[in-house]
Amino acid sequence: MNGGKNNPSGGANGADGEVMLDIEIVGALAPQATLAVYFAGNTDQGFIDAVNTAIHDTANRPSVISISWGGPESSWTTQSLDAFDDVLQSAAALGVTVCVAAGDSGSSDGVDDGADHVDFPASSPYALACGGTRLVAADNAIKTETVWNDGAQGGAGGGGISTHFPLPDWQKSLKAVRTGGKQTALSHRGVPDVAGNASPETGYKVLVQGQWTVVGGTSAVAPLWAGLIARANAAAGKTLGYLQPLLYTADACRDVTQGNNGDFAAAPGWDACTGLGSPDGEKVAALLR
């Protein structure tokens, strides 16, 4: 749509890797799911039209959508922010969960102006914003899990406070903890909602055009949550849909309390690095019971 098409370059480190990362993670977690991939022109309108087409796709009828693309709120026009948010609100009304990567450049979101920035569309209140952790496992169990922050060259999980979207009811009374320990009451939408393993050092082995590569980033976390939610939907025979209000009142995540993404630090409960934490699959599935 909008001039977009499947045009693989054969390189594992570009757009091909991004597409295959999403497909392979969702496919690994939900191998019996029907996967539909939507291609659109790389413009604001193309992006909006792709999501709008997906949520109204009567052939595939997706119950969950994964988005691993975005940019700082400050790089979007107000018109585009609001138009895209309207589509995401429609998805919520239709019972479609939209999982969105929260960015890979820490609290600055890659903007070199000394201020904090959050990534959109993850900052929409109707998106399940997915942040990043660094997970180390041993003997088939989690040994440590901290905020993903591999430094300036290695990337870090996005997170912070929106400057555009108002504070949703389910985030009222929450505070963001600064790296120095200062607590700031949320005045607008806080990002992210949840998290998952994102460090390339502990990342995902993906096959792209016959080449194996290890990939990380919150681009991996959105499909991770999408696949998990798809499994929960299938098992329950109904959909989680707009689950953010439910998540904030449930105990479905593994709290991450160590590390920072630059200006924000992890803390008990919700924080602006890893949100509510990484998924506990059984507890997420239990939300539908």
C-alpha positions as CSV (number, residue, x, y, z in Angstrom):
1,M,0.0,0.0,0.0
2,N,1.1,3.6,-0.6
3,G,3.9,2.4,-2.8
4,G,5.3,-0.1,-0.3
5,K,6.3,-3.6,-1.4
6,N,8.4,-6.5,-0.4
7,N,11.8,-5.7,-1.8
8,P,14.5,-7.6,0.1
9,S,18.1,-6.5,-0.3
10,G,19.6,-9.7,1.0
11,G,21.4,-8.0,3.8
12,A,21.0,-9.2,7.4
13,N,21.7,-5.9,9.0
14,G,19.1,-3.7,7.3
15,A,15.4,-3.7,6.7
16,D,15.5,-7.4,5.9
17,G,16.8,-8.2,9.3
18,E,14.0,-6.1,10.9
19,V,11.3,-7.9,9.0
20,M,12.7,-11.4,9.6
21,L,13.3,-10.6,13.3
22,D,9.6,-9.9,13.8
23,I,8.4,-12.9,11.8
24,E,10.8,-15.4,13.4
25,I,10.2,-14.3,17.0
26,V,6.4,-14.3,16.6
27,G,6.6,-17.6,14.7
28,A,8.8,-19.2,17.4
29,L,6.5,-18.2,20.2
30,A,3.2,-18.8,18.3
31,P,4.0,-21.4,15.6
32,Q,0.4,-22.1,14.8
33,A,-0.5,-18.4,14.3
34,T,-1.4,-17.0,11.0
35,L,1.1,-14.2,10.2
36,A,0.3,-11.3,7.9
37,V,3.0,-8.8,6.9
38,Y,2.0,-5.3,5.7
39,F,4.2,-3.2,3.5
40,A,3.7,0.5,3.0
41,G,5.6,3.6,1.8
42,N,8.1,5.0,4.4
43,T,6.1,8.2,5.1
44,D,3.9,9.2,8.1
45,Q,0.8,8.6,6.0
46,G,2.1,5.3,4.7
47,F,2.7,4.1,8.3
48,I,-0.8,5.3,9.4
49,D,-2.4,3.6,6.4
50,A,-0.6,0.3,7.1
51,V,-1.9,0.0,10.6
52,N,-5.4,1.1,9.6
53,T,-5.4,-1.5,6.9
54,A,-4.2,-4.2,9.4
55,I,-6.8,-3.5,12.0
56,H,-9.6,-3.6,9.4
57,D,-8.3,-6.7,7.6
58,T,-11.4,-8.9,7.4
59,A,-9.5,-11.7,5.8
60,N,-6.8,-12.2,8.5
61,R,-8.6,-10.5,11.4
62,P,-5.5,-10.0,13.5
63,S,-6.0,-10.0,17.3
64,V,-2.5,-8.5,17.9
65,I,-0.2,-6.3,15.8
66,S,3.6,-5.8,16.3
67,I,5.3,-2.6,15.2
68,S,9.1,-2.3,15.4
69,W,9.5,1.1,13.9
70,G,9.1,4.6,15.2
71,G,10.8,7.9,15.9
72,P,11.1,10.6,18.5
73,E,7.8,12.4,19.2
74,S,9.6,15.7,18.3
75,S,10.2,14.4,14.7
76,W,6.4,14.0,14.1
77,T,4.0,16.7,13.2
78,T,1.1,17.2,15.7
79,Q,-1.3,16.3,12.9
80,S,0.5,13.0,12.3
81,L,0.7,12.2,16.0
82,D,-3.0,12.7,16.4
83,A,-4.0,10.9,13.2
84,F,-1.9,7.9,14.1
85,D,-3.2,7.9,17.7
86,D,-6.8,7.9,16.3
87,V,-6.0,4.7,14.4
88,L,-4.5,3.1,17.5
89,Q,-7.6,4.1,19.5
90,S,-9.7,2.4,16.8
91,A,-7.6,-0.7,17.3
92,A,-8.3,-0.7,21.0
93,A,-12.0,-0.3,20.3
94,L,-11.9,-3.3,17.9
95,G,-10.1,-5.5,20.5
96,V,-6.7,-5.5,18.8
97,T,-3.6,-5.3,20.9
98,V,-0.8,-3.1,19.3
99,C,2.7,-3.9,20.6
100,V,5.2,-1.2,19.7
101,A,9.0,-0.9,20.2
102,A,10.0,1.9,22.6
103,G,13.3,2.8,20.9
104,D,16.9,1.8,21.2
105,S,18.6,5.1,22.1
106,G,17.9,5.4,25.8
107,S,16.2,8.4,27.4
108,S,17.4,10.8,24.6
109,D,15.8,8.6,21.9
110,G,18.7,9.6,19.7
111,V,18.0,13.4,19.8
112,D,21.1,15.3,20.5
113,D,19.7,18.3,22.3
114,G,20.4,17.4,25.9
115,A,16.7,16.8,26.7
116,D,14.7,13.6,27.2
117,H,12.5,12.2,24.4
118,V,10.2,9.3,23.9
119,D,9.5,7.3,20.8
120,F,6.2,7.4,18.9
121,P,4.0,5.4,18.2
122,A,5.1,3.7,21.5
123,S,4.1,6.9,23.4
124,S,0.5,6.6,22.4
125,P,-1.7,5.5,25.3
126,Y,-3.3,3.0,23.0
127,A,0.0,1.3,22.2
128,L,1.6,-1.4,24.5
129,A,5.0,0.3,24.7
130,C,7.8,-2.3,24.9
131,G,11.1,-1.4,26.5
132,G,14.3,-3.4,26.8
133,T,16.2,-5.5,29.4
134,R,19.5,-7.4,29.4
135,L,18.8,-10.9,30.4
136,V,21.3,-13.5,31.4
137,A,20.2,-17.1,31.8
138,A,21.8,-20.2,33.3
139,D,20.6,-23.8,33.7
140,N,17.3,-22.9,31.9
141,A,16.5,-20.1,34.4
142,I,16.9,-16.4,34.6
143,K,20.1,-15.5,36.4
144,T,20.0,-11.7,36.2
145,E,17.8,-9.2,34.3
146,T,18.6,-5.5,34.3
147,V,17.8,-2.4,32.2
148,W,19.3,-2.7,28.7
149,N,22.0,-0.2,28.4
150,D,25.1,-1.2,26.4
151,G,26.4,2.4,26.2
152,A,26.4,5.0,23.5
153,Q,27.6,2.6,20.8
154,G,25.6,-0.4,22.0
155,G,22.1,1.1,22.5
156,A,19.7,1.3,25.4
157,G,16.0,0.8,25.9
158,G,13.9,3.9,25.3
159,G,11.7,5.4,27.9
160,G,10.6,8.6,29.6
161,I,7.6,10.9,29.7
162,S,5.6,12.1,26.7
163,T,5.3,15.8,25.9
164,H,2.2,15.3,23.8
165,F,-0.1,12.6,25.2
166,P,-2.0,13.2,28.5
167,L,-1.6,11.0,31.5
168,P,-3.9,8.0,31.2
169,D,-6.0,7.0,34.2
170,W,-4.1,3.8,34.7
171,Q,-0.8,5.6,35.2
172,K,-2.0,8.2,37.7
173,S,-0.1,8.3,40.9
174,L,3.0,6.8,39.2
175,K,6.5,8.4,39.4
176,A,9.5,8.2,37.2
177,V,12.8,7.8,39.1
178,R,15.8,9.8,37.8
179,T,19.2,8.2,37.7
180,G,20.3,10.4,40.6
181,G,17.4,9.1,42.7
182,K,15.0,12.1,42.3
183,Q,11.4,11.1,41.7
184,T,9.2,12.9,39.3
185,A,5.4,12.5,39.3
186,L,4.1,11.7,35.8
187,S,2.4,14.7,34.2
188,H,1.9,12.9,30.8
189,R,2.0,9.4,29.4
190,G,4.9,7.4,30.8
191,V,6.9,5.0,28.5
192,P,7.3,2.0,28.4
193,D,4.5,-0.2,29.7
194,V,6.5,-3.5,29.7
195,A,9.9,-4.8,28.6
196,G,11.8,-7.9,27.5
197,N,15.3,-9.0,26.5
198,A,16.7,-6.5,24.0
199,S,20.5,-6.4,24.4
200,P,22.2,-7.7,21.2
201,E,24.8,-9.3,23.6
202,T,22.0,-11.6,24.9
203,G,19.8,-11.3,21.9
204,Y,18.1,-13.4,19.2
205,K,19.6,-15.6,16.5
206,V,17.8,-14.8,13.3
207,L,18.2,-16.3,9.8
208,V,18.1,-13.8,7.0
209,Q,18.6,-14.8,3.4
210,G,20.7,-17.8,4.5
211,Q,22.8,-15.7,6.9
212,W,22.7,-16.2,10.6
213,T,22.9,-13.0,12.7
214,V,22.3,-12.1,16.3
215,V,19.9,-9.2,16.7
216,G,18.6,-7.2,19.7
217,G,16.8,-4.0,20.3
218,T,13.2,-3.2,21.4
219,S,12.4,-4.3,17.8
220,A,12.6,-7.8,19.3
221,V,10.5,-7.1,22.3
222,A,7.4,-5.9,20.4
223,P,7.1,-9.3,18.6
224,L,8.0,-11.1,21.8
225,W,5.0,-9.6,23.5
226,A,2.8,-10.0,20.4
227,G,3.6,-13.7,20.1
228,L,2.9,-14.3,23.8
229,I,-0.4,-12.4,23.6
230,A,-1.4,-14.4,20.5
231,R,-0.8,-17.6,22.4
232,A,-2.9,-16.4,25.3
233,N,-5.7,-15.3,23.0
234,A,-5.7,-18.7,21.2
235,A,-5.7,-20.6,24.5
236,A,-8.6,-18.6,25.9
237,G,-10.7,-18.3,22.8
238,K,-11.0,-14.6,23.3
239,T,-8.7,-11.6,23.0
240,L,-6.9,-9.4,25.5
241,G,-7.4,-6.4,23.3
242,Y,-6.6,-3.1,25.0
243,L,-4.9,-4.6,27.9
244,Q,-2.9,-1.7,29.4
245,P,-5.5,-0.8,32.1
246,L,-5.6,-4.5,33.1
247,L,-1.8,-4.9,33.2
248,Y,-1.4,-2.0,35.6
249,T,-3.8,-3.6,38.1
250,A,-2.4,-7.2,37.7
251,D,0.8,-9.0,38.7
252,A,1.8,-10.3,35.3
253,C,5.3,-9.1,35.0
254,R,8.7,-9.7,36.5
255,D,9.9,-6.5,38.0
256,V,13.3,-5.2,36.9
257,T,14.9,-3.0,39.5
258,Q,18.5,-2.5,38.4
259,G,20.1,-0.3,35.8
260,N,19.2,2.9,33.9
261,N,18.6,4.0,30.3
262,G,20.4,7.3,30.7
263,D,18.4,9.8,32.7
264,F,15.9,7.3,34.1
265,A,16.6,4.5,36.6
266,A,14.9,1.2,37.3
267,A,12.9,1.0,40.5
268,P,10.4,-1.3,42.2
269,G,7.1,-1.2,40.4
270,W,6.7,0.8,37.2
271,D,9.7,2.8,35.9
272,A,10.6,4.7,32.8
273,C,13.1,2.1,31.7
274,T,11.3,-1.2,31.8
275,G,7.7,-0.2,32.6
276,L,6.1,-2.9,34.7
277,G,8.8,-5.4,33.8
278,S,9.3,-8.5,31.6
279,P,6.6,-11.0,30.9
280,D,5.6,-13.9,33.1
281,G,3.9,-15.9,30.4
282,E,1.6,-18.0,32.6
283,K,0.4,-14.8,34.4
284,V,-0.2,-13.0,31.2
285,A,-2.3,-15.9,30.0
286,A,-4.2,-15.9,33.3
287,L,-5.4,-12.4,32.6
288,L,-7.9,-13.9,30.2
289,R,-9.3,-16.5,32.6
